[in-house]
Amino acid sequence: MHTVRHPLLSPAPGTQRELVSLHYGPDAQSSGGQKAYIQASLHADELPGMLVAHHLRRLLDELDAAGQISGEIILVPMANPIGLSQFVMHGHQGRFELTTGENFNRHYPDQIANVAQAVESELGLDAAANVAVLRRALKSAVLSSPVETELQSQRRTLLGLSCDADIVLDLHCDAQALMHLYTETPCWPDCEPLARFLRSRVALLAQDSGDNPFDEACSQVWWKWDRHFNAQGLRFPIPQACLSVTVELRGAVDVTHELAAADAQHIVDFLRWRGLIAGDKPALPDPVGDARPLAGSMPIKAPVAGVLTFLKEVGAEVQAGEVLAQVIDPVTAEVTELKSPVEGLFFARDFVRFASAGMRIAKVAGREALRTGKLLGA
């Protein structure tokens, strides 16, 4: 293993932050093997991923010492030094950059059209060769893109490390939640085994959910290139060459060695199953969940402010119209019931217990796509 330090653009004299990446196995571009990229806590106040990365690092160190890592594996154990340092009155603010108000997991730059134009003359009927050409051009475009702010330099560094990978795992968590995944619909065939290994209860699928989050910036280039060239009548075979997944490691306080060690082992098992780690291929676990449309994941909002108390625990299968929570006005004693709009899996809820008017307090994953437009929250 070797460590690489990536300095970010300095935001002010006398200050300098850096990203640190840990590199295992042979370089994929030179060896022709697979590449996996794993990062933790892009939302810097979501800490389960950092503990999983700690355990994953130990496992990878042991495998590296035993000569068992056959593919390239990059681990970024802390993906957001900007957000990690943001505290306001002892409260951690790791989801949005305080300077711009931008979500750290949105607005990754799009190089799709630039790369397509640059490499069109090099593409042909060999799918593997097309993938190699496009990966090389994409990485070059990402790394050469201009940046003006520290946040932009962080985004460029993360994409530069990940954009040419076969597998991208972005480790997040919700407030209080089951293990669940987000990925693009074209990725689901390759994601389904990962869902089994991670014991995911639900995978939420969309094709371009809006605002270009990190995982989709890595995966959507492939189906968009395929669509771009087909629209021009150019039949270049372009497979979905990147499985990119946001892994929601349950809830924000699920930061235990027991859970993290198991999750790290499950990731290693998946990487071994995919062939990046030598040894006997593990058996594929039975599924414990399924895939549903992200457009069917329905947010439950509080129409009024008050004390929030839940009547259902995450993991419950609920019916449309079933009461999930109550908001109680402490002055008038009025009780407002919050009901599920659909039949589905009650998979996530907030840990805040005073709701403001309009606040999203929970999510139920239904089976039918009912929402349109941008599908992700703030």
C-alpha positions in Angstrom: 0.0 0.0 0.0 1.1 3.5 -0.6 -0.3 6.8 0.6 -0.9 9.8 -1.6 -1.6 13.3 -0.2 -3.7 15.7 -2.4 -3.4 19.3 -1.3 -6.6 21.4 -1.9 -6.7 24.9 -3.2 -5.9 27.2 -0.2 -8.9 29.2 0.8 -6.8 31.8 2.8 -3.2 32.6 3.5 -1.8 30.3 6.1 -4.3 27.5 5.6 -4.1 24.3 3.6 -6.3 21.2 3.7 -5.5 17.9 2.0 -7.2 14.7 1.0 -5.4 11.4 1.7 -5.9 8.3 -0.5 -4.6 4.8 0.2 -3.7 2.7 -2.8 -3.6 -1.1 -2.9 -2.7 -3.5 -5.7 -1.5 -2.9 -9.2 -2.4 0.1 -11.2 -5.4 -0.9 -13.3 -4.5 1.2 -16.3 -1.1 -0.5 -16.6 -2.2 -4.0 -15.6 -5.5 -4.1 -17.4 -7.3 -5.3 -14.3 -10.2 -3.9 -12.4 -10.3 -0.8 -10.2 -12.4 -0.2 -7.1 -12.7 3.2 -5.4 -14.2 3.6 -1.9 -14.6 6.8 0.0 -16.1 7.6 3.4 -18.1 10.6 4.8 -18.4 12.9 1.8 -21.0 14.4 4.1 -18.5 14.9 6.9 -20.9 14.6 9.8 -22.0 11.1 8.7 -19.5 9.1 10.6 -20.3 5.3 10.2 -18.4 5.4 6.9 -15.2 6.5 8.6 -15.3 3.7 11.0 -16.1 1.2 8.2 -13.0 2.6 6.4 -10.9 2.1 9.5 -11.8 -1.6 9.6 -11.6 -1.9 5.8 -8.1 -0.5 5.9 -7.0 -3.2 8.5 -8.4 -5.9 6.2 -6.8 -4.5 3.1 -3.5 -4.2 4.9 -3.6 -7.9 5.8 -4.6 -8.9 2.3 -1.9 -6.7 0.8 0.7 -8.3 3.1 -0.5 -11.7 2.0 -0.2 -10.7 -1.7 -3.9 -11.3 -2.3 -5.0 -8.0 -3.8 -5.1 -8.6 -7.6 -7.0 -5.4 -8.6 -6.4 -1.8 -7.9 -8.3 -0.6 -4.8 -8.2 3.1 -3.6 -9.6 3.9 -0.2 -10.2 7.5 0.9 -10.9 7.1 4.6 -12.1 10.7 5.0 -13.4 12.4 1.8 -14.3 15.9 3.0 -11.7 17.8 5.0 -13.6 21.0 4.5 -16.8 19.7 6.1 -14.9 17.9 8.8 -13.6 21.2 10.1 -17.0 23.1 10.0 -18.4 23.6 13.5 -20.9 26.3 14.5 -21.4 26.6 18.3 -20.1 23.0 18.8 -22.6 21.7 16.1 -21.0 19.8 13.2 -22.0 21.2 9.8 -20.7 18.6 7.4 -23.4 18.4 4.7 -23.2 21.9 3.3 -20.2 24.1 2.7 -20.6 27.2 4.9 -19.1 29.6 2.3 -21.5 28.8 -0.6 -24.3 26.8 1.1 -23.7 24.0 -1.5 -24.2 20.4 -0.6 -20.9 18.6 -0.7 -22.6 15.7 -2.7 -24.0 17.8 -5.5 -22.9 19.7 -8.6 -20.0 17.5 -9.8 -18.7 18.8 -13.1 -20.0 17.2 -16.4 -17.3 16.3 -18.9 -19.5 14.0 -21.0 -19.9 16.2 -24.2 -16.2 17.4 -24.1 -14.9 13.8 -23.9 -17.3 12.5 -26.6 -16.2 15.1 -29.0 -12.5 14.5 -28.2 -12.4 10.8 -28.7 -15.1 10.1 -31.4 -12.4 9.3 -34.0 -10.8 6.8 -31.7 -13.9 4.7 -31.0 -14.8 1.5 -32.9 -16.5 -1.8 -32.6 -14.4 -3.2 -29.7 -16.3 -2.4 -26.5 -13.3 -3.0 -24.2 -11.1 -0.7 -26.3 -13.8 1.9 -26.3 -14.0 1.8 -22.5 -10.2 2.2 -22.2 -10.2 5.2 -24.6 -13.1 6.9 -22.8 -11.7 6.3 -19.3 -8.3 7.8 -20.3 -9.9 10.8 -21.8 -12.3 11.3 -19.0 -9.6 11.3 -16.3 -7.5 13.7 -18.4 -10.5 16.0 -18.7 -11.3 15.9 -15.0 -7.7 16.5 -13.9 -7.2 19.4 -16.3 -10.4 21.2 -15.5 -9.9 24.6 -14.0 -10.9 25.3 -10.3 -11.4 28.6 -8.5 -12.3 27.5 -5.0 -11.3 25.0 -2.4 -14.6 23.2 -2.8 -14.1 22.9 -6.6 -10.6 21.5 -6.0 -12.0 18.9 -3.6 -14.6 17.8 -6.2 -11.9 17.6 -8.9 -9.6 15.5 -6.7 -12.4 13.0 -5.7 -13.5 12.6 -9.3 -9.9 12.3 -10.5 -9.4 9.4 -8.2 -12.7 7.7 -9.1 -13.9 8.5 -12.6 -12.0 5.6 -14.3 -13.0 2.9 -11.7 -15.1 -0.2 -12.4 -16.6 0.0 -8.9 -17.3 3.2 -6.8 -18.7 2.9 -3.3 -19.6 6.2 -1.6 -20.2 5.5 2.1 -22.9 7.6 3.7 -25.6 7.2 6.3 -29.1 8.6 7.0 -30.4 9.9 10.4 -32.1 6.8 11.6 -32.4 4.1 8.9 -32.0 0.6 7.6 -29.0 -0.3 5.5 -30.0 0.8 2.0 -28.5 1.8 -1.3 -28.9 4.4 -4.1 -27.7 3.7 -7.6 -28.7 4.4 -11.2 -31.1 2.0 -12.9 -28.5 0.9 -15.5 -26.2 -0.2 -12.6 -28.7 -2.4 -10.9 -27.7 -5.7 -12.5 -24.1 -5.2 -11.2 -25.4 -3.7 -7.9 -27.7 -6.6 -7.0 -24.9 -8.8 -5.7 -23.5 -5.9 -3.7 -27.0 -5.5 -2.1 -26.9 -9.1 -1.1 -23.4 -8.9 0.4 -24.3 -5.7 2.3 -27.6 -7.1 3.5 -29.4 -4.1 2.1 -33.1 -3.9 2.8 -33.9 -1.7 -0.2 -32.0 -0.2 -3.2 -33.5 3.0 -4.7 -33.0 3.3 -8.4 -33.2 6.3 -10.7 -31.6 7.4 -14.0 -30.3 10.9 -13.4 -31.9 12.0 -10.2 -30.8 15.6 -10.5 -28.0 18.0 -9.4 -25.2 15.5 -10.4 -24.3 13.8 -7.1 -20.9 12.1 -6.8 -22.1 8.6 -7.5 -24.0 9.5 -10.6 -21.1 11.7 -11.9 -19.1 8.4 -12.0 -21.8 6.1 -13.5 -24.0 8.2 -15.8 -21.2 9.0 -18.2 -21.5 5.5 -19.7 -25.2 5.4 -20.5 -25.1 9.0 -21.6 -22.2 8.4 -24.0 -24.1 5.4 -25.3 -27.2 7.5 -25.8 -25.1 10.4 -27.3 -23.4 8.3 -30.0 -26.6 6.3 -30.8 -28.5 9.6 -31.3 -25.9 10.4 -34.0 -26.3 7.0 -35.6 -22.8 5.9 -34.5 -23.1 2.3 -33.2 -20.1 2.2 -30.9 -20.6 -0.5 -28.3 -20.3 1.3 -24.9 -21.2 -0.8 -21.9 -22.1 0.4 -18.4 -18.5 0.3 -17.3 -18.9 1.7 -13.8 -21.0 0.4 -10.9 -21.3 3.5 -8.7 -23.4 3.2 -5.5 -24.2 5.4 -2.5 -24.1 3.1 0.5 -26.3 4.3 3.4 -24.8 2.7 6.5 -28.0 2.8 8.5 -28.2 5.8 10.9 -25.9 8.5 12.2 -25.4 7.0 15.6 -24.7 3.5 14.3 -21.0 3.9 14.9 -20.0 0.7 16.5 -17.1 -1.7 15.9 -19.4 -4.6 15.6 -21.4 -3.1 12.7 -18.4 -1.5 11.0 -16.3 -4.6 11.1 -19.1 -6.6 9.6 -19.7 -4.0 6.9 -16.0 -3.9 6.0 -15.9 -7.7 5.7 -18.9 -7.7 3.5 -17.2 -5.1 1.2 -14.1 -7.3 1.0 -16.3 -10.3 0.3 -17.9 -8.4 -2.6 -14.5 -7.3 -4.0 -13.3 -10.9 -3.8 -16.5 -12.1 -5.5 -15.8 -9.5 -8.3 -12.2 -10.7 -8.7 -10.2 -7.8 -7.2 -9.0 -10.0 -4.3 -7.5 -13.4 -4.9 -8.9 -16.5 -3.2 -12.0 -18.7 -3.4 -15.0 -16.8 -4.6 -17.5 -16.5 -1.7 -21.0 -17.7 -2.0 -23.6 -15.1 -3.0 -25.8 -14.5 0.1 -29.6 -14.7 -0.2 -31.2 -11.3 -0.7 -32.8 -9.6 2.3 -34.4 -6.8 0.3 -35.3 -5.6 -3.1 -35.0 -2.7 -5.6 -37.6 0.1 -5.9 -37.8 3.3 -7.8 -36.3 6.4 -6.1 -39.4 8.2 -7.5 -41.4 5.9 -5.3 -39.6 6.9 -2.1 -42.0 9.2 -0.6 -41.0 11.9 1.9 -43.3 12.5 4.9 -43.5 16.2 5.8 -44.7 17.9 9.0 -47.3 20.6 8.0 -47.0 22.3 11.4 -44.3 22.7 14.0 -44.2 20.9 17.3 -42.8 18.0 19.3 -42.3 15.0 17.0 -42.9 11.5 18.3 -42.9 8.4 16.1 -45.4 5.6 16.4 -43.5 3.3 14.0 -39.9 2.1 14.0 -37.8 1.9 10.8 -38.1 -1.4 9.2 -41.9 -1.5 9.5 -44.0 -2.4 6.5 -46.7 0.2 6.4 -50.0 0.7 4.6 -51.2 3.9 2.8 -52.9 6.1 5.4 -51.2 4.4 8.4 -50.1 6.9 11.1 -46.3 7.0 11.4 -45.8 9.9 13.7 -47.5 12.8 15.6 -46.6 16.4 15.9 -47.8 17.9 19.1 -48.2 21.7 19.7 -47.0 22.2 23.2 -49.1 25.4 23.7 -52.5 24.3 22.2 -52.1 20.5 22.8 -53.2 20.0 19.2 -52.0 16.7 17.8 -51.3 16.4 14.0 -51.0 12.9 12.6 -48.5 12.2 9.9 -49.5 9.4 7.6 -47.8 7.3 5.0 -48.9 8.3 1.5 -48.2 4.8 0.1 -47.9 1.2 1.0 -44.2 0.4 1.5 -41.1 0.1 3.7 -40.6 2.7 6.4 -36.8 2.8 6.0 -35.6 6.1 7.3 -36.6 8.9 9.7 -35.1 12.0 11.3 -33.5 12.0 14.8 -34.7 15.5 15.5 -37.7 15.6 17.8 -39.0 19.1 17.2 -40.4 19.5 13.8 -40.5 22.8 12.0 -43.4 23.4 9.5 -42.6 21.8 6.2 -39.8 19.6 7.6 -39.2 16.2 6.0 -39.3 13.8 8.9 -39.3 10.3 7.3 -39.3 8.3 4.1 -41.3 5.3 2.9 -40.2 3.3 -0.1 -43.1 2.4 -2.2 -43.1 0.2 -5.4 -44.5 2.7 -7.9 -42.8 5.7 -9.3 -45.0 8.7 -8.2 -42.6 11.7 -8.1 -41.0 13.6 -10.9 -38.3 16.2 -11.3 -35.3 16.3 -8.9 -35.6 13.3 -6.6 -32.9 14.0 -4.0 -33.3 16.1 -0.9 -31.2 19.1 0.0 
